[in-house]
Amino acid sequence: MKRLLLLLLLLFVTGLFMPSDAIIPIKNAKCNDWNAKTFWFEPWGTSGVHKGIDVFAKEGTPLLAATSGWVTYSGDISKGGKVIAILGPKWRIHYYAHLKDISPTLGRWVSQGDEIGSVGRTGNAINKPAHLHYSVLTLAPYPWRATTETQGWKKMFYLDPASAFGVCG
């Protein structure tokens, strides 16, 4: 039992130190294809606060894996429509929503830059311009990021995805 706990702790710590550079997850997208002020913007519909960024592109534009990782979810949910969740470096989940189509299946490993679907208008984006909603959630919380603003405690888990791209800073 001790060995198993030690192995799990070692695995967790190793994951925290993996490099986490990311690319913009839409083929040929540039830094001006989204408004950086939309991360943590409120009011935002029934979600209250917008916990990601919306990257706009023509419907059907290829979607790329921002980082390498395991596909932990691939399917449909009400608000997000067709979505993919990928567990990447530093125990971060990269969430892609409103997709037209999805390529990888649950449990598949994807490498950074692999095509994983295409930009769409599914979920609550049906009557809106085609875009990708992209969020990054950390499973290792950052308690010092919590605030008293609306849903501010969730800032421990949601990271500004645009800051991971590096090229837009």
C-alpha positions as CSV (number, residue, x, y, z in Angstrom):
1,M,0.0,0.0,0.0
2,K,2.9,2.4,0.9
3,R,4.5,1.7,-2.5
4,L,1.3,2.4,-4.4
5,L,0.8,5.7,-2.5
6,L,4.4,6.6,-3.2
7,L,4.0,5.7,-6.9
8,L,0.8,7.8,-7.2
9,L,2.5,10.8,-5.5
10,L,5.5,10.5,-7.8
11,L,3.2,10.3,-10.8
12,F,1.3,13.4,-9.6
13,V,4.4,15.4,-9.0
14,T,5.9,14.4,-12.3
15,G,2.8,15.6,-14.1
16,L,3.1,19.0,-12.4
17,F,6.6,19.5,-13.8
18,M,5.8,18.5,-17.4
19,P,6.3,21.4,-19.9
20,S,3.0,23.0,-20.7
21,D,3.6,25.1,-23.7
22,A,0.4,25.4,-25.9
23,I,-0.4,26.4,-29.4
24,I,-3.5,28.4,-30.6
25,P,-6.0,25.5,-31.2
26,I,-7.4,26.6,-34.5
27,K,-5.4,26.2,-37.7
28,N,-4.0,29.5,-38.9
29,A,-5.6,31.5,-36.1
30,K,-3.9,34.6,-34.9
31,C,-3.9,36.5,-31.6
32,N,-6.5,38.9,-32.8
33,D,-9.1,36.2,-33.5
34,W,-10.4,36.5,-29.9
35,N,-11.0,39.3,-27.4
36,A,-8.7,38.7,-24.4
37,K,-11.1,40.5,-22.2
38,T,-13.7,37.7,-22.5
39,F,-11.9,35.5,-20.0
40,W,-13.8,35.8,-16.7
41,F,-16.2,38.3,-18.2
42,E,-19.6,38.7,-16.6
43,P,-22.6,38.7,-17.0
44,W,-22.4,35.7,-19.4
45,G,-25.7,34.0,-19.9
46,T,-26.7,31.2,-17.7
47,S,-23.0,30.5,-16.9
48,G,-22.8,33.8,-15.1
49,V,-19.1,34.2,-15.8
50,H,-17.3,33.3,-19.1
51,K,-14.5,30.9,-18.0
52,G,-12.7,30.6,-21.3
53,I,-12.0,32.4,-24.5
54,D,-14.0,32.2,-27.8
55,V,-11.7,31.9,-30.8
56,F,-13.6,32.9,-34.0
57,A,-13.1,31.1,-37.3
58,K,-15.0,29.9,-40.4
59,E,-17.2,26.9,-39.7
60,G,-15.3,23.7,-40.5
61,T,-11.8,25.2,-39.8
62,P,-9.6,22.4,-38.4
63,L,-9.2,22.3,-34.6
64,L,-5.8,21.4,-33.3
65,A,-4.8,19.9,-29.9
66,A,-3.3,22.8,-28.0
67,T,-1.2,20.4,-26.0
68,S,-0.5,16.7,-26.0
69,G,-2.6,14.5,-23.7
70,W,-5.3,11.9,-23.1
71,V,-8.8,12.4,-24.4
72,T,-10.9,12.2,-21.2
73,Y,-14.2,13.1,-22.9
74,S,-15.5,13.2,-26.4
75,G,-19.2,13.7,-27.0
76,D,-22.2,16.1,-26.5
77,I,-23.3,18.2,-23.6
78,S,-26.2,20.8,-23.6
79,K,-24.3,24.1,-23.5
80,G,-21.1,23.1,-25.1
81,G,-22.6,21.0,-27.9
82,K,-20.0,18.7,-29.4
83,V,-17.0,18.9,-27.0
84,I,-13.6,17.3,-26.3
85,A,-11.7,17.3,-23.0
86,I,-8.0,16.5,-23.0
87,L,-5.9,15.9,-19.9
88,G,-2.6,17.5,-20.6
89,P,0.6,18.5,-18.8
90,K,0.5,19.9,-15.3
91,W,-2.8,18.0,-14.7
92,R,-4.7,20.5,-16.8
93,I,-7.9,19.7,-18.7
94,H,-8.1,21.5,-22.1
95,Y,-11.8,21.9,-23.0
96,Y,-12.9,22.5,-26.6
97,A,-16.7,23.3,-27.2
98,H,-19.2,24.1,-29.9
99,L,-17.4,21.8,-32.4
100,K,-18.9,20.8,-35.8
101,D,-17.3,17.4,-35.6
102,I,-14.9,15.5,-33.3
103,S,-12.1,13.2,-34.4
104,P,-10.5,11.5,-31.4
105,T,-12.3,8.9,-29.3
106,L,-12.3,8.6,-25.5
107,G,-9.0,7.3,-24.1
108,R,-6.9,8.2,-27.2
109,W,-3.6,9.9,-26.9
110,V,-3.2,13.1,-29.0
111,S,-0.1,15.0,-29.7
112,Q,0.1,18.8,-29.8
113,G,-1.0,20.0,-33.2
114,D,-3.0,16.9,-34.1
115,E,-6.3,17.7,-35.8
116,I,-9.1,16.8,-33.3
117,G,-12.2,18.2,-34.9
118,S,-13.5,21.4,-36.5
119,V,-15.0,24.7,-35.5
120,G,-18.7,24.8,-35.3
121,R,-21.9,26.3,-33.8
122,T,-23.2,23.5,-31.5
123,G,-24.8,23.7,-28.1
124,N,-25.8,27.2,-27.0
125,A,-23.8,28.6,-30.0
126,I,-26.4,27.5,-32.7
127,N,-27.4,31.0,-33.7
128,K,-24.0,32.7,-33.2
129,P,-20.9,33.0,-35.4
130,A,-18.8,29.9,-35.6
131,H,-16.2,29.7,-32.9
132,L,-14.3,27.5,-30.5
133,H,-14.9,28.0,-26.7
134,Y,-11.6,27.0,-25.2
135,S,-11.1,26.6,-21.4
136,V,-8.2,25.3,-19.3
137,L,-9.0,23.8,-15.9
138,T,-6.3,22.7,-13.4
139,L,-6.8,19.7,-11.2
140,A,-4.1,21.1,-8.9
141,P,-5.9,24.2,-7.6
142,Y,-4.2,27.6,-7.0
143,P,-5.9,28.8,-3.9
144,W,-4.2,32.2,-4.0
145,R,-6.1,33.0,-7.2
146,A,-9.5,32.9,-5.5
147,T,-11.4,36.2,-5.3
148,T,-14.6,37.6,-3.8
149,E,-16.1,38.5,-7.2
150,T,-18.9,36.4,-8.8
151,Q,-17.8,32.7,-8.8
152,G,-14.3,34.0,-7.7
153,W,-13.6,30.7,-5.9
154,K,-13.5,29.0,-9.3
155,K,-10.5,31.1,-10.3
156,M,-8.5,28.5,-8.4
157,F,-9.3,26.0,-11.2
158,Y,-9.8,28.0,-14.4
159,L,-6.7,29.5,-16.1
160,D,-6.7,32.1,-18.8
161,P,-6.0,29.9,-21.9
162,A,-4.6,32.8,-23.9
163,S,-1.7,33.2,-21.4
164,A,-0.5,29.7,-22.3
165,F,0.0,30.5,-25.9
166,G,3.1,32.7,-25.2
167,V,2.9,34.2,-28.7
168,C,0.1,36.6,-27.7
169,G,1.6,38.0,-24.5
